[in-house]
Amino acid sequence: MVTVTGKQFSRWGEGPVWHDGVLHCVDIEGHRVNTFDPATGEETSLEVGERVGLVIPRAQGGYLIGGDNGLAFLDPTTGEKTPVADPEPDKKPQNRFNDGKCDPSGRLWAGTISTVKQTGDAALYCLDTDLTISLKYPNVTNSNGLAWTADTKTFFYIDTPSKKIRAFDFDNHSGEISNERIAIDTETIEGSPDGMTIDENDHIWVAFCRGSAVICFDPKSGDILDRIELPVTGPTSCTFGGPDLKTLFITTGKFPNVEEENAGRLFAAEPGVRGVPSVPFAG
């Protein structure tokens, strides 16, 4: 069973992450970083002045965000932004940062999206803890979901228009990826694979935008293990949270000219499995 939680509407909710007992997420088109405490019902919203595709808590406090103007540190008290890196400032003005997540060593992996849908014009990058940024996977169009297995040896990645969930061997010491392969081909599934999370069993949960569902896969066999139906067209991402990491929080977006009562709301489900803790940015 899935329920609406919280009171906020987002124009395009994305990037949920559970950290220190609260849920953080972004409203890309609303230019906001949102925080929700399900224990108290308290909600806060911070305007950041640009489309923002990701928010990641920092181990030393504050946030790391990514959006129209690259990556920046954000002080949630003052709203002050401190630029960190922008690998595509001039040559690709139509691109912005989209989804991002930290690997087990606290490096940020974040990709860009071509907002004009120029095939292959975006890329996946890694921001190391010393704030150097490197290209990890080029020629993507809409960089989205990311996840790592518990043993840190496998990295999963989604470039949404490809409808493929890719797997790579991952070296947690160096941050290098290799041995690219297709873990799951979602071509026959309605909607497009968007944000992704992973549970305690190394099963991946993928939000299918325009598919009204979050689907759980066994990436070893490719089997569908669970499916959570939503009453809106645009689920965008998901993450496990709550005190026991057993609540699956699901962000959604609102399509223009599509009337849906709860589009843009945050949803919650209890699928009977536990997630894994998020990793804050270590730099």
Secondary structure, 3 states (H helix, E strand, C coil): CEEEECCCCCCEEEEEEEECCEEEEEECCCCEEEEECCCCCCEEEEECCCCEEEEEEECCCCEEEEECCEEEEECCCCCCEEEEECCCCCCCCCEEEEEEEECCCCCEEEEEEECCCCCCCEEEEEECCCCCEEEEEEEECEEEEEEECCCCCEEEEEEHHHCEEEEEEEECCCCEEEEEEEEEECCCCCCEEEEEEEECCCCEEEEEECCCEEEEECCCCCCEEEEEECCCCCEEEEEEECCCCCEEEEEEECCCCCCCCCCCCEEEECCCCCECCCCCECC
